[in-house]
């Protein structure tokens, strides 16, 4: 079990909407290591613009593991998705995802699929949208398998997409894809909005889960609002989860303070639940 923080690579445009530490990786990694984080989750758009050896070296120098590479801004900043009605957009989304899989393989990490899966639209029927998604998920899973990369499908609140909002819907797609390296991940912020009971949902679908995002119910640092993180993390532990917990939060009041306050709240809970 490791506590991680999301970090944007320099190819991601700096923006207040980005839920990650931003800036030079050497500075980001050093700051997070000083705050006691064990690892990072990278958010990237175009790995070809990065020096992969430098990324690995900076993480190693700061004793940070790279747990996952996030695909979110492929949709957020570029508007690409696997279910876009335009074939050329779908192809570009898959091409970039393949590059991110290669990058994750080099770093010994997995990837997630969030908003890049797209959404239902008027141009396509629901069946057509789901079929496009399943084919894309299968293609990427088969590409990732020999590279020892797992893919974590993230359920996302309907306020951000109308496609795959609940864990039940996510499981239905995972079973249709039917690839051993294609699983689910649980984002507590989204679970709080889409599931009737966060902890019951974790228990019911824990066997599919391979990664966790933590944020309070205002999408700010854990401990800033109303979620009971000791109860939530205890539930993950009871279900046998030993993987990574990564914050995905708005950088408020600023990124250093957000990271500091998240660590101050979460580290004592993780130490209590999982042991030091």
C-alpha positions in Angstrom: 0.0 0.0 0.0 1.3 3.4 -1.0 0.0 7.0 -0.7 0.4 8.8 -4.1 -0.3 12.2 -5.5 -1.3 13.0 -9.1 1.4 14.9 -11.0 1.0 16.5 -14.5 3.9 16.1 -16.9 5.1 19.3 -18.6 3.2 18.6 -21.9 -0.1 19.1 -20.0 -1.2 22.7 -20.3 -1.2 24.5 -16.9 -4.8 25.2 -15.9 -6.8 25.5 -12.7 -9.0 22.6 -13.8 -6.1 20.2 -13.8 -6.4 17.9 -10.7 -2.6 17.5 -10.4 0.6 19.0 -9.2 2.0 21.1 -12.0 5.4 22.4 -13.0 8.9 20.9 -13.6 8.9 17.3 -12.6 12.1 17.7 -10.5 10.3 20.3 -8.4 7.0 18.4 -8.2 8.7 15.2 -7.2 10.9 16.8 -4.6 8.0 18.6 -3.0 5.9 15.5 -2.8 8.7 13.4 -1.4 9.3 16.0 1.3 5.7 15.8 2.3 6.0 12.0 2.8 4.3 10.7 -0.4 5.4 7.2 -1.5 4.5 7.5 -5.2 2.9 9.5 -8.0 0.3 9.1 -10.6 1.3 10.9 -13.8 -1.2 12.8 -16.0 0.1 13.2 -19.5 -1.0 14.1 -23.0 1.9 13.3 -25.3 4.6 11.1 -23.9 6.7 11.5 -27.1 7.5 15.1 -25.9 9.0 13.7 -22.6 12.4 12.4 -21.8 11.4 9.0 -20.4 14.8 8.3 -18.8 14.7 11.6 -17.1 11.2 11.0 -15.7 12.3 7.6 -14.3 15.5 9.1 -12.9 13.7 11.9 -11.1 11.2 9.6 -9.6 13.9 7.2 -8.5 16.0 10.1 -7.0 13.1 11.1 -4.9 12.2 7.5 -4.0 8.8 7.7 -5.6 7.2 4.9 -7.4 5.0 5.6 -10.5 1.8 3.8 -9.8 -0.3 4.8 -12.8 -0.4 7.0 -15.9 -3.7 8.9 -16.2 -5.4 9.5 -19.6 -7.9 12.1 -18.4 -6.6 15.2 -20.2 -6.6 13.4 -23.6 -10.3 14.2 -23.4 -10.1 17.2 -21.0 -7.7 19.3 -23.0 -7.9 17.6 -26.5 -11.5 16.5 -26.7 -10.5 13.0 -27.9 -12.5 9.9 -27.1 -13.1 6.2 -28.2 -16.8 6.8 -28.9 -16.7 10.0 -30.8 -18.9 9.8 -33.9 -15.9 10.8 -36.1 -13.6 7.9 -37.0 -10.5 10.0 -37.1 -11.0 11.3 -33.6 -11.5 7.8 -32.3 -8.3 6.7 -34.0 -6.3 9.5 -32.5 -7.6 8.7 -29.0 -6.5 5.1 -29.4 -3.1 6.1 -30.9 -2.4 8.4 -28.0 -3.6 5.7 -25.5 -1.1 3.2 -27.0 1.7 5.7 -26.5 0.6 6.1 -22.9 0.7 2.4 -22.5 4.2 2.3 -23.8 5.2 5.1 -21.4 3.5 3.2 -18.5 5.4 0.0 -19.4 8.7 1.8 -19.4 7.9 3.1 -15.9 6.5 -0.1 -14.5 3.0 1.4 -14.1 -0.6 0.8 -15.2 -3.0 3.2 -16.9 -6.6 4.3 -16.3 -9.5 5.1 -18.6 -11.6 8.0 -17.5 -13.4 10.5 -19.6 -11.5 9.4 -22.7 -14.1 6.6 -23.1 -16.5 9.3 -24.3 -20.2 9.5 -23.9 -23.6 8.8 -25.5 -24.5 11.2 -28.3 -27.3 11.9 -30.7 -25.3 10.8 -33.6 -24.9 7.2 -32.4 -27.3 4.8 -30.7 -26.5 3.5 -27.2 -25.6 0.1 -28.6 -23.3 1.6 -31.2 -21.5 3.7 -28.5 -21.1 0.7 -26.2 -19.8 -1.4 -29.1 -17.2 1.2 -30.0 -16.1 1.4 -26.4 -15.8 -2.4 -26.0 -13.8 -2.7 -29.2 -11.4 0.1 -28.1 -11.1 -1.4 -24.6 -10.3 -4.8 -26.1 -7.8 -3.4 -28.6 -5.9 -1.5 -25.9 -6.0 -4.4 -23.4 -4.5 -6.7 -26.0 -1.8 -4.1 -26.8 -1.1 -3.6 -23.0 -1.0 -7.3 -22.1 2.5 -8.2 -23.4 3.8 -5.0 -21.9 2.5 -6.1 -18.5 0.3 -3.0 -18.2 -3.2 -3.3 -16.6 -6.0 -0.9 -17.6 -8.3 0.5 -14.9 -11.7 1.7 -16.0 -12.8 4.6 -13.9 -16.5 5.2 -13.2 -17.3 8.9 -13.5 -20.2 11.0 -12.3 -22.9 11.9 -14.7 -22.0 15.5 -14.3 -18.9 14.8 -16.4 -20.1 12.1 -18.8 -23.4 10.1 -19.3 -21.5 6.8 -20.0 -20.4 4.4 -17.3 -21.4 6.3 -14.2 -21.8 3.5 -11.6 -19.7 0.5 -10.6 -22.5 -1.8 -11.7 -22.3 -0.2 -15.2 -18.5 -0.5 -15.1 -18.6 -4.1 -14.2 -21.0 -4.8 -17.1 -18.4 -3.3 -19.5 -15.5 -5.1 -17.8 -17.3 -8.4 -18.3 -18.1 -7.6 -21.9 -14.5 -6.8 -22.6 -13.4 -10.0 -21.0 -9.7 -9.4 -20.9 -7.7 -10.3 -17.8 -5.8 -7.0 -17.6 -8.9 -4.9 -17.9 -10.4 -4.0 -14.5 -12.1 -1.2 -12.5 -10.7 1.6 -10.4 -12.7 3.4 -7.7 -12.7 7.2 -7.3 -14.3 8.0 -4.0 -15.5 11.4 -5.2 -17.5 9.8 -8.0 -18.7 7.0 -5.8 -20.1 9.5 -3.3 -22.2 11.0 -6.1 -23.3 7.9 -7.9 -23.5 5.1 -5.3 -26.2 4.8 -2.6 -23.6 3.7 -0.1 -19.9 4.2 -0.7 -18.7 1.4 1.6 -21.3 -1.1 0.4 -20.4 -0.4 -3.2 -16.7 -1.0 -2.4 -17.6 -4.3 -0.7 -19.8 -5.4 -3.6 -17.3 -4.7 -6.4 -14.0 -5.0 -4.6 -12.9 -8.0 -6.6 -12.8 -5.9 -9.8 -10.8 -3.0 -8.2 -7.1 -2.3 -8.9 -6.6 1.4 -8.1 -8.2 4.1 -5.8 -8.6 7.9 -6.1 -9.2 9.9 -3.0 -10.8 13.3 -2.8 -13.3 14.8 -0.4 -16.9 15.4 -1.5 -16.0 18.9 -2.7 -13.2 17.5 -4.8 -10.7 19.2 -2.6 -8.1 17.6 -0.3 -9.3 14.8 2.0 -10.2 16.3 5.3 -11.5 19.5 3.9 -15.1 18.6 3.9 -17.5 15.7 4.9 -16.3 12.3 3.9 -15.2 9.8 6.6 -11.9 8.6 5.2 -11.1 6.3 8.1 -14.3 4.4 7.5 -13.7 4.3 3.7 -10.1 3.2 3.9 -11.0 0.6 6.6 -13.5 -0.8 4.1 -10.9 -1.2 1.4 -8.6 -2.9 3.9 -11.4 -5.3 5.0 -11.9 -6.2 1.3 -8.2 -7.1 1.0 -7.1 -4.1 -1.0 -3.4 -3.6 -0.7 -2.8 -1.3 -3.7 -2.2 2.4 -4.1 -4.3 5.3 -2.8 -3.8 8.4 -5.0 -5.3 11.8 -4.5 -7.1 13.4 -7.5 -8.1 16.9 -6.2 -8.4 20.5 -7.1 -5.2 22.3 -6.1 -6.8 24.6 -3.6 -5.7 26.9 -1.9 -2.5 26.1 -3.9 -0.8 22.8 -4.9 1.7 22.7 -2.1 -0.9 23.4 0.6 -3.3 20.9 -1.0 -0.7 18.2 -1.0 0.4 19.0 2.5 -3.1 19.0 4.0 -4.0 15.8 2.1 -0.9 14.0 3.5 -1.6 15.3 7.1 -5.1 13.9 7.0 -4.4 10.6 5.2 -1.1 9.4 6.5 -2.3 8.9 10.1 -5.4 7.1 8.8 -3.4 4.8 6.5 -0.8 4.1 9.3 -3.7 3.2 11.7 -5.5 1.0 9.2 -2.6 -0.7 7.4 0.1 -0.3 10.0 3.4 1.6 9.7 
